Amino acid sequence: MTVTVERLSADAATSDTGAPASRRPRFRRRQYATGGWNLLAMVIAVVLGFPIYWMLITSVKTSSDINRLVPQFWPSHPTLRGFREVLGDPIFREDLANTAVITLAAVVISIILGFFGALAIARFRFAGRKVFVFAVLIVQMIPLLALTIPMSLLLDRFQLKNSLTGVIIAYLMFTMPYTIWTLRTFIANIPKEIDEAALVDGCSRWQTFYKVILPLVWPGLIATGVYCWILAWNEFVLANTLLLDNDKQTSMIYLLIFQSTPVHGADYGGLMAAATLTALPVVILFVIFQSRISSGLTSGAVKG
């Protein structure tokens, strides 16, 4: 009889899921904490994603829907008029091409020179190494606005102001330090024994760089390149300061002119269509290299 009572007591102290009663409060607290974090993540996602959603739906709204006092969260009569007008504008196509040329050149040069700069810092000991590392770090800490006027005066002296080449050089001012500092971490995480093994196997120093180190740091190169692309593509201050001619301006300047001119001042649908088309290449690039970016950031954060 005593054994039966003890078994009944043990069964009563056990939840439906088989967990003891003493563990249920802890399990519930964990569930509440998980639910709270999930709710917070959803709120953050809505706050960050709503401006993008509003840009997209405004780009396909009619003027009457946009100018209503009560905002509509879904277009009643979707239209592609804004996209047709923007794509039919030769100035937009020219500015978008200028942006692509400047960004591509800045990213390629930053990746190539930044890789060798990071390699020198991570693998060699030379005079002035610490000063160079400190200078790279300091440049990243200086606000871009503080360097705009000096860079403008310097490029004007070398007759590079109001040219795509001058803007590319100016963009290297903030993409190059980031590339060097980031790739330095990736290369430093590669054991030096791998270099020594390659040298023992008969590889030269140059062959060790591009046959051993480069494949290992490739995900980091992609992650760094995509981030530099985003920085250069979305840059506005330097481009607006250095580029004066209309045929040399970037897409960010086009958006400013589009919303400030009397002709296009009230065309919010066309403005949002232009903003959507300007952001589209960055989104496509991020989607294509999403897995590479994740693996690159992970490999750069893990030692060994």
N, C-alpha and C positions, 0 to 999 in steps of 0.2 A: 504493500500500500504506500509506503514511504517513497519507494522508487518511482511509482506512478505519479505521485504529487510533484516530485522533483522534475520529472520530464515535462509535466504540464506547465510548471513554472518556467522552465527553460524555453519551451515553445512560445509562451506568452511574451517572453522578453526578447523574442526575435521578430523582426519586421517581416513584411510580405516578401521582401527581396532577399531574405535570409541573413540580413545584417543585425547584429545585436543592438538592443535598445540604446546602449551607451554610445554607440557610434552614430546613431541617427542625427543628433544635433550637429555634430561635426560635418556629416554628409550634407545636411541642409544648408549649413553656413557656406560650404563650398559651392553648392548649387546657386545660392543667392549671390555669392561673389562672382561666379562665372556669368550669371545673368546680368549682373550690374556692369561688368566689363563689356559684355556683348551689346548692351544698350548704349553704353558710352561710345563704343566703336560705330554703332549705327548713327548716332547723333553727329559724330565727327564726319562720317561719310556723307551725310545729308548736307551739312554745312559746307563742306568742300566741293561737293558735286552739284549743288543747286545753281551756282553761277554758270557752270558749264551747260547745265540743262536749260537755263533761261536763255543763254546765248543761242543754243540750237533751235529752240522753239521760236524765238524772236526772229531768227533768220528766215523762217518760212511763214511768218505771219503777214497778213495784209496791213496796210497803214491804218485802216479803221480799227482792227483788233489791237494794234500797238497803242493807239491813242485813246483807248477806252479808259474811263476813270476806274472801273473795277478791273483789276488785272486778270487775264485769262491764263490758266496754267496749261492749256492745250489749245492750239490754233483751231478755230472753227472752219476756216477755209484755207488750208495750206497752199502755199504758192512758192515757186522757185524763181520768182522775178528778181529778187536780190542777187541770187547766184548768177543768173544770166547776165545781169548788168555788170557785175564785178568781173566775171570772166571775159566779158566782151570789151572791157576797158584795157587798151594796150598799155596804159601806164601801170596798172596793177600787175600785169604779166611781166613787164620790164623790171619793176621793183622786186617782185618775187624772184626773178632770175638773179638779180643783183644780190639778194639775200642768200640765195643758194650758193653762189660763187664765193662770196665772202666767208660764209660759214664753213663750206667744204675746205677751202684753203686754210683757214685758221685751225680747223680740227686736224687736218692731215699734218700740217707743220708742227702743231703742238704735240701730237702723238709721236712723230718721228724724233724731234729734238728732245722732247720730254722723256722719252724712253732712254735715250743715251745719257741724258742728265741724271735721271734716277739710277741708272746702272752705275754711273761713276760714283755717285754718293753711296750706294749700297754695297759696292764691291771693292772699291779702291780707297786707299788712304793717301791724300795729297795735301800739299800746303794750301791753306785757305779753305779747306773743306767745311769746317764748322762755320766760317763766315758766310760761305755760299748757302749752306742750309738755313742759317739765320736770316739771310736776305730773302730767300724764297718764302719763308714764313712771314716775314714782315710785310712783303708786298701783298700777301693775301689779307692782311689785317687792315691795310689802308683803304678807306672808302673810294669807290670808283669816281665819285664826283670830285674828290680832291685831286685826282690825277688827270682829269679831263682837260683843264686849261693848260697845264704844262705840256701834255701830249699834243694839244692843238698847236701851241707855239713851236714845239720841236719839229713837228711834221711840216709846218708852214715854212720853217727855215730851210728844210731839205726839199721843199717844193713837192711834198707828198700829200698835202692837205687837199681836200676835194677830189680824192681819187680812191678807187677800190683798194689799191695797194696800201695806201696809208691807213685805211680802216682795218685791213687785215693785220698790219703791224700793231695797231692799237689794241685789237682783240687779243693778240698774243700776250699782251701785258697782263691779262687776268686768266687766260686759259693755260698758258705755259706754267706758271707757278703751281696751279692746281694739279696739272698733269704730273709734274715732277714729284710733288709731295705725295700724291696718291700712288703712283707707280713705284716709288721708293719703298712703300710698305709691301707691295706685292713681291718685289724682287728680294727684299730682305727676308721674307718668309720662305724663300727657296734655300735649302741647305747648301752651304758652300762645298760640301763634299761632292755634290753633283757636278759642279764645275771641275773639281780636281779629278774626278773619275773620267770626265770627258777629255781632259788634257792628257791623262795617262793613256787613254785609248787612241791617242794620236790626233785629236782635234786641235786646231789652232785656237787662239783666243777669239778670233772673229767667228769661227765655226761654232764655238761654244755658245756665243751670244745668240746666233740665229737658229741653231739646231737644237739647243737644249733650253736656254732661258726663255727665248721668245715663245715657243709652244706652251711652256708652263704658265707664262704670264699673259697669254692671249685673252682669257676671259676678263682679266683686269684691264687690258687695252680697250676691249669693247665697252665695258662699263664706263671707263673714263672718257672714251670718245663720245659716247651718247650724252653724257652729262655736259661735256664741253660743247657739243652741238646745241643742246638746249640753251646754254648760257649765251652762245654767240647768236643763235637764231632770234632769241627774244631781246637782245640788247637794243637799247633805244638812245641813251644819252650820248654816247660817243658818235654813233651814226648821225644823229641830228646835229651835232656840233661840227663834225668834220666834213660832211657831205652837203654841198650847197646847190649843185645842179640837180634839176628834177630827174634827169635821165640816169643819175647815179644813186638815187635814194633807195632805201630798203623798204620792206613791206610794213615795218613798224611806223615809219614816217608817213607812209601812205594812209595808214589808219588815222593818224593825227590830222592830216590834211583833209581826209574824207569827212571827218566829223566837224571840222572847223570852217569849211568853205560854205558860203550861203546856199550853193546849189544842193549840196549833200547834207546840210546841217540837220535836217529833220528826217532824213532817211535812215531810221534806226534799223530797219530790216536789211538794207544794203550794207550798213556798217557791221551788223552781226554776221552777215554772210561773208564779208571780207575777213572778219576776225576768225570765223570758222575755217575758211580756206587757208588762212595763214597758220593756224594751229594744226591743221591736218597733217602736214609732213612730219612734225615732231611726234604726233600720236602714232602714225604708221611706223616710224622708226622705233619707237618704244615697244610697240606690239611685236615687231619682228625680232628684236633682240632682248625680249623680256627675260627669257630663260638664261641667256648669256649674262645679262646684268645681274640676275640673282646669284648665279654661280660665281661671278666675278667678285661681287661684294662679299660673299661668304668666304671664298678662298683668301681674300685679302684680310679677313678678320681672324683667320685661324693660323696659328703658328705651326710650321712644319710641313 
